[in-house]
Amino acid sequence: MESRYEQQKSKRRQQVKLSQAAHERNAQLLQDLQKMENCLRTRKFPHPDILSLETRYWASVEEKIPEWERFLLGKGPHPSSDPSRTPKQRKQKTTPRDHVPTQDGALPPRPILKHVK
């Protein structure tokens, strides 16, 4: 009986320690989130022209994804080798890396744009 009581007591102490550690972790996470929120509130946004340019660029990229997807996955020809393209479109300069599929077969990563303050 006494042994059972000691086991329960030990288990309770362990639960209290785990609870305190979780409480400290949660407090730290909350503090980190509050810091990030404060940074976002005080952050200056880029000029509207820059935002517009960035938005149009990503819209263009997303529009071209179906055209490039097979090539980037290494399953099809380069989009400029499409016979339905006009001669002017075929003459556009390409770099050697345009003809090489990605090494792991995945789409290239979306770049992280840094805004000037």
BELNORDA-V334693 format. One record per backbone hydrogen bond with DSSP energy under -0.5 kcal/mol. NH is the residue of the N-H (numbers start at 0). CO is the residue of the C=O. If there is no record, write none. Layout:
# BELNORDA-V334693
nh:NH co:CO
nh:NH co:CO
This chain:
# BELNORDA-V334693
nh:4 co:0
nh:5 co:1
nh:6 co:2
nh:7 co:3
nh:8 co:4
nh:9 co:5
nh:10 co:6
nh:11 co:7
nh:12 co:8
nh:13 co:9
nh:14 co:10
nh:15 co:11
nh:16 co:12
nh:17 co:13
nh:18 co:14
nh:19 co:15
nh:20 co:16
nh:21 co:17
nh:22 co:18
nh:23 co:19
nh:24 co:20
nh:25 co:21
nh:26 co:22
nh:27 co:23
nh:28 co:24
nh:29 co:25
nh:30 co:26
nh:31 co:27
nh:32 co:28
nh:33 co:29
nh:34 co:30
nh:35 co:31
nh:36 co:32
nh:37 co:33
nh:38 co:34
nh:39 co:35
nh:40 co:36
nh:41 co:37
nh:42 co:38
nh:49 co:46
nh:50 co:46
nh:51 co:47
nh:52 co:48
nh:53 co:49
nh:54 co:50
nh:55 co:51
nh:56 co:52
nh:57 co:53
nh:58 co:54
nh:59 co:55
nh:60 co:56
nh:61 co:57
nh:62 co:58
nh:63 co:59
nh:64 co:60
nh:67 co:63
nh:68 co:64
nh:69 co:65
nh:71 co:67
nh:72 co:68
nh:73 co:70
nh:74 co:69
nh:75 co:69
nh:80 co:77
nh:81 co:78
nh:84 co:81
nh:89 co:85
nh:90 co:86
nh:91 co:87
nh:91 co:88
nh:97 co:94
nh:98 co:95
nh:99 co:96
nh:100 co:98
nh:101 co:71
nh:104 co:101
nh:112 co:110
nh:114 co:112
